[in-house]
Amino acid sequence: MSKQDLITAALAALQPEHLEVLDESHMHSRGLETHYKAVIVSPAFAGLNAVKRHQKVYATVGELMGQIHALALHTYTPQEWAEQGAAPASPTCRGGH
């Protein structure tokens, strides 16, 4: 099972209404299966600020976080997602080593 699949499976615990996990490693210089972007729409984020939402995601992903370099998080409640409709595009890697 790929790391992308493992992350997706872990995030299913948040009972998302919408979930995308994208492997963006090709946009970076640290190798394969290192950089991911997760777009998560879940009622579990209601009433939580961005820091608390991210902490909830990190706790859900658990030990997998130690196996990747970066996980860009875009967390929304269903209402926020209905208003926004899309996550922002990821920035181009600046090649930091």
Residue pairs with C-beta under 8 A, 6 or more apart in sequence:
1 9
2 23
2 33
3 23
3 33
3 36
3 64
3 67
3 68
4 21
4 22
4 23
4 33
4 36
6 64
7 21
7 36
7 38
7 61
7 64
7 68
7 71
8 19
8 21
10 60
10 61
10 62
10 64
11 19
11 21
11 38
11 40
11 57
11 60
11 61
12 19
13 60
14 40
14 42
14 44
14 56
14 57
14 60
15 42
15 43
15 44
16 40
16 41
16 42
17 41
17 42
17 43
17 78
17 81
18 39
18 40
18 41
18 81
19 38
19 39
19 40
19 41
20 37
20 38
20 39
20 87
21 36
21 37
21 38
22 36
22 37
22 38
22 39
23 33
23 35
23 36
24 35
24 36
24 37
24 72
24 90
25 31
25 32
25 33
25 34
25 35
25 36
27 35
27 90
27 92
27 93
28 34
28 35
28 69
28 70
28 93
29 93
29 95
29 97
30 69
33 68
34 68
34 69
34 70
35 68
35 69
35 70
35 72
36 68
36 70
36 71
36 72
37 71
37 72
37 74
37 87
37 90
38 57
38 71
38 72
38 73
38 74
39 74
39 76
39 87
40 57
40 73
40 74
40 75
40 76
41 76
41 77
41 78
41 80
41 81
42 75
42 76
42 77
42 78
43 77
43 78
44 56
45 53
45 56
45 75
45 76
45 77
46 77
48 56
50 75
53 73
53 75
54 73
54 75
57 71
57 73
57 75
58 65
61 71
65 71
72 90
74 87
74 88
76 84
